[in-house]
């Protein structure tokens, strides 16, 4: 989820290039609906967005029992962005990333979080 259409497209292309399937939302309300409908392994959300901001989206997604890992991203100014990201982590984000970031960094964090999901699934079956 991100209200910056160019960044949203770039992230989607980066994930697709790594073999992930993606769905995109340009605000928190749409992202929450899509998470409920698609049951993703991972959600990447910007913090500052129209309609429902990322913090609200994280709380809704985690509160609904969705098992998706969440990466919160923010570029809302150096000091404010850090504040937003620490709140996001406190409220359930599994990882945080300050803008600007490299797509390779986002993909690396995403793969690690998804590997953790897969490891936990295997362990719970065993």
N, C-alpha and C positions, 0 to 999 in steps of 0.2 A: 504494500500500500504506500503510495506516495502521490502527492498532488502535482509533482513536477513530471509532466508527461515524458520529457526527454530522458530523465533518470529512470523512470518506470520502464520505458522501452529498453534502455540499455541494460538494466538488471535482468529483464525478461530474456533478452538475447544472450546474455552471459550464462544464465541458468540453462537455457535450451542448448547452448553449445556444449555444456557439460552433461547433457542427457536428462536433465530434469524436465518435467512437464510443469507449466506455469499457468496461473490465472492472475489477472491484475485488477486492482481497484484503485481509484483515484481519491478515495476518502475512507475514513474509518467505518462509516455505516455500511458501505458496500463491502468492505473487507470482512467485517463481522459476518454478513450474510453469506459471502463466498466461503469463509472458513467453515460455517455450519453446513453448507451444501456439499463441499468438496472434501472435507476431512483431511486437510493437508498434513504432511509431516513437518512442514516449516512455514512460518509466516515472517516476512520481513516488513516492518512498518516504520514509516517516518513518525516522528513525534508530533510535529506541528503540521496539521492538515485541517481543511474545512470539515464541517459537519460534526464528526466525532474525531477528536485527536487521538494520536497513537496510544497515549496512556489509557484513555477510555477503552480503546479497542483491545489492548492487552488485557485489561481487567475483564472485559466481556468474554473474550476468547478463553482465557484461563478459567474464569468463573463458570463457563458453560460446560466444563469438563473436557474440552478439546485437548487432545494429547499433543498437539503441535508444539514444536519448539518455536520460540519467538526471538527474532533479532530486531532490536530497536535501533533506528538510525536517526541522527539529528545533526543539523547544521545551523541551529538557531543561535548563532553567535558563540564565541569561544566559552565564555563563562556560563551563559544561559544554557547552551547545548550540553555542557558537562552536568549541570544541575538536572536537566531533563533526563539525561541518560542514567544518572544515578537513581532518580525516581523510577524510571522504567525498570531498572534492575531490581529495585526494592519491591516493585509491584508485580514481578513475575517474568520479566524478560530474561531469557536464558543467556543472551549475549547482547552487547551494545557496541555500536560502531559510530564514531564521529565522522561527519562529512567534512571535507572530501575524503573519500577512501578509494582504494584500488579495488576493481571488480575481483581480482584474484584473491584479495583479502576476504571479501564477502563470501566468495565461493569456498575458500578454505574453512572458514568458520562454519558455514552451512554444512559442509561435508562432515565436519567433526560432530556437530549436533545430531545430524541424521544417523551417523554411525553409532552414537550413544543410544538413540532410539532402538536401532536394530539390535545392539548388544543387550539392552534391557528386555527386548521381546524374546530373544533366544534364551536368556537366563530365566525368564518367567515360565517358559515352556518346559525347561529342563528340570 
